[in-house]
Amino acid sequence: MPGGRLTQQERRQIALGLADSLPYAEIARRLGRPTSTVTREVMRNGGPTAYRADLAHRATERRAHRRGAASARETQPVAQPHGRDAEAVAEYEETLTTVLMASGLPKMPARVLTCLFTSDAGSLTASRLAQRLQVSPASISKAIAYLESQSLVRRERDERRRDRYIVDDELFYQATIASARANDQLVETARQGVAVLGAHTPAAHRLENIARFLDFISESITRAAEQAREVLHTARDTGRDRSRDTATAPHDTA
């Protein structure tokens, strides 16, 4: 982590900040640390409601000891394509996993999704995922089932009849639409409650407001997703050039 590992005193300051309901960015500012450092620290040690400074410090010491023992057994670093820095890649993968967890994903699905996002092919087999994450095939199977239920991955059979799990640009659109549809179900259920509770009662009024709010959100999400769908299929250089449409410098053709 930038500036070295968190000290026990810093962890106590994090705990105090969480107790005061401070956002991660403010806690990080007071510590002089990146926000991602604080987010990762909290999420890997119980989350904002269960974080305990002393327990987190001891857990970090145990992890460091295990990593040291594992490093001592390794003879060569894992090779990275395109000349990437293996340590920087590992640090980024940990950060991305933490952010995905903070967005609501359980830990193992977040780790699997990170592996898929950061693979150049955007697809891996179950055995390859298990190898990369050093977990059992059963853990991968459960994580994939969860991700499929959220429309975050899809599977295909390759030429060797193995299941490959894939993330691609279109999945972001499909996941957004699935989220809007989940809102639609809640809207319908809320309006059923209006009829059951009596249209002129305070409880029914509350449910109707919820339904109207979610209905508006769902419609807006769906409309925005349809309008933005082309962005997922726009080449990177095109997107960059569009942001420069008022610039006078020639476009980069590389």
ZICOR-V715965 format. One record per residue. N is the residue number from 1. RES is the residue in one small letter. SS is DSSP state (H for helix, E for strand, - for the rest). PSI is psi in degrees with one decimal (NA if undefined). NEAR is the number of other ideal C-beta (glycine too) atoms within 10 Angstrom. Layout:
N RES SS PSI NEAR
N RES SS PSI NEAR
//
This chain:
1 m - 145.8 15
2 p - 130.3 9
3 g - 7.6 11
4 g - 178.5 6
5 r - 152.3 12
6 l - 140.0 21
7 t - 167.6 11
8 q H -36.1 13
9 q H -40.4 11
10 e H -38.8 21
11 r H -35.3 22
12 r H -36.4 15
13 q H -36.5 17
14 i H -44.9 27
15 a H -40.6 19
16 l H -40.6 13
17 g H -40.8 21
18 l H -39.7 20
19 a H -30.2 10
20 d - 7.3 9
21 s - 31.6 8
22 l - 144.1 16
23 p - 157.4 12
24 y H -38.3 23
25 a H -38.9 12
26 e H -41.5 14
27 i H -44.9 24
28 a H -40.9 20
29 r H -42.3 13
30 r H -28.4 15
31 l H -14.2 20
32 g - 34.2 9
33 r - 159.4 20
34 p - 148.3 16
35 t H -36.8 14
36 s H -31.9 19
37 t H -45.3 22
38 v H -43.0 27
39 t H -47.4 20
40 r H -42.9 22
41 e H -45.0 25
42 v H -46.0 24
43 m H -30.3 20
44 r - -3.4 18
45 n - 45.8 20
46 g - -12.0 13
47 g - 173.8 12
48 p - -25.7 15
49 t - -17.5 7
50 a - 5.7 10
51 y - 131.4 20
52 r - 123.7 14
53 a H -49.1 20
54 d H -40.7 11
55 l H -40.3 14
56 a H -39.3 21
57 h H -44.5 19
58 r H -39.0 13
59 a H -39.1 14
60 t H -39.6 17
61 e H -38.5 12
62 r H -41.9 10
63 r H -41.2 11
64 a H -38.3 11
65 h H -42.4 10
66 r H -39.6 10
67 r H -38.8 10
68 g H -41.3 9
69 a H -40.3 9
70 a H -40.1 10
71 s H -35.9 9
72 a H -27.6 7
73 r H -19.1 6
74 e - 140.0 8
75 t - -31.2 4
76 q - 145.4 5
77 p - 156.0 10
78 v - 127.5 9
79 a - 141.6 7
80 q - 139.0 13
81 p H 163.2 8
82 h H 22.7 5
83 g H 23.1 5
84 r - 150.5 12
85 d - 113.6 10
86 a H -39.1 11
87 e H -41.4 10
88 a H -38.4 10
89 v H -45.0 14
90 a H -40.3 13
91 e H -42.1 15
92 y H -42.0 15
93 e H -38.7 16
94 e H -40.4 16
95 t H -45.8 17
96 l H -41.7 18
97 t H -42.5 24
98 t H -43.1 21
99 v H -40.6 16
100 l H -38.4 21
101 m H -41.0 20
102 a H -25.7 16
103 s - -6.6 8
104 g - -7.4 8
105 l - 140.7 21
106 p - 164.4 13
107 k H -51.5 14
108 m H -45.2 18
109 p H -36.1 24
110 a H -40.2 23
111 r H -41.5 23
112 v H -44.9 31
113 l H -38.4 23
114 t H -43.7 23
115 c H -43.2 21
116 l H -42.4 21
117 f H -38.9 13
118 t H 0.3 14
119 s - 137.1 16
120 d - -35.8 7
121 a - -23.0 9
122 g - 15.4 16
123 s E 146.0 18
124 l E 153.3 20
125 t E 166.1 16
126 a H -40.6 19
127 s H -37.2 12
128 r H -39.6 16
129 l H -44.8 22
130 a H -38.7 18
131 q H -45.5 13
132 r H -37.8 18
133 l H -6.7 16
134 q - 49.3 8
135 v - 174.0 15
136 s - 155.0 10
137 p H -33.0 12
138 a H -38.4 10
139 s H -40.2 16
140 i H -42.8 26
141 s H -44.5 13
142 k H -41.2 15
143 a H -42.4 26
144 i H -41.1 22
145 a H -41.4 11
146 y H -46.2 18
147 l H -37.4 24
148 e H -37.9 14
149 s H -23.6 11
150 q - 7.6 15
151 s - 33.4 17
152 l - -16.5 21
153 v - 161.1 24
154 r E 163.5 16
155 r E 148.7 13
156 e E 154.9 10
157 r E 131.3 9
158 d - -173.5 10
159 e - -18.9 5
160 r - 14.1 7
161 r - 28.5 6
162 r - 143.6 12
163 d E 130.4 13
164 r E 136.9 17
165 y E 130.4 24
166 i E 139.1 17
167 v - 133.3 21
168 d - 175.9 13
169 d H -38.6 12
170 e H -25.3 13
171 l H -31.2 19
172 f H -40.1 17
173 y H -46.8 17
174 q H -39.9 14
175 a H -36.4 16
176 t H -43.5 18
177 i H -39.8 17
178 a H -38.2 14
179 s H -40.5 16
180 a H -39.3 19
181 r H -35.8 13
182 a H -37.5 13
183 n H -39.0 18
184 d H -38.6 14
185 q H -39.5 11
186 l H -37.1 14
187 v H -47.5 20
188 e H -42.2 12
189 t H -40.1 12
190 a H -41.0 20
191 r H -27.3 17
192 q H -37.4 12
193 g H -32.8 15
194 v H -44.0 19
195 a H -38.6 10
196 v H -41.2 10
197 l H -14.1 16
198 g - 120.1 11
199 a - -26.0 9
200 h - 12.0 8
201 t - 156.9 11
202 p H -39.6 9
203 a H -42.4 12
204 a H -37.6 18
205 h H -41.7 14
206 r H -46.6 14
207 l H -37.8 20
208 e H -38.9 16
209 n H -41.4 11
210 i H -45.5 17
211 a H -45.4 19
212 r H -41.9 13
213 f H -50.6 13
214 l H -34.1 19
215 d H -42.7 17
216 f H -44.9 12
217 i H -46.3 14
218 s H -44.7 20
219 e H -39.4 14
220 s H -41.6 11
221 i H -46.2 16
222 t H -44.9 17
223 r H -43.8 11
224 a H -39.9 12
225 a H -41.2 18
226 e H -41.2 12
227 q H -35.2 9
228 a H -3.7 12
229 r H -38.1 15
230 e H -25.4 8
231 v H -35.3 13
232 l H -17.7 13
233 h H 16.2 9
234 t - 131.9 12
235 a - 148.5 8
236 r H -44.7 7
237 d H -36.3 12
238 t H -43.4 10
239 g H -38.2 10
240 r H -42.6 12
241 d H -36.4 14
242 r H -35.8 10
243 s H -13.5 8
244 r - 17.9 12
245 d - -11.9 7
246 t - 0.2 5
247 a - 154.4 9
248 t - -13.1 5
249 a - 149.8 6
250 p - 152.0 7
251 h - 148.9 12
252 d - 120.6 9
253 t - 5.7 6
254 a - NA 4
//
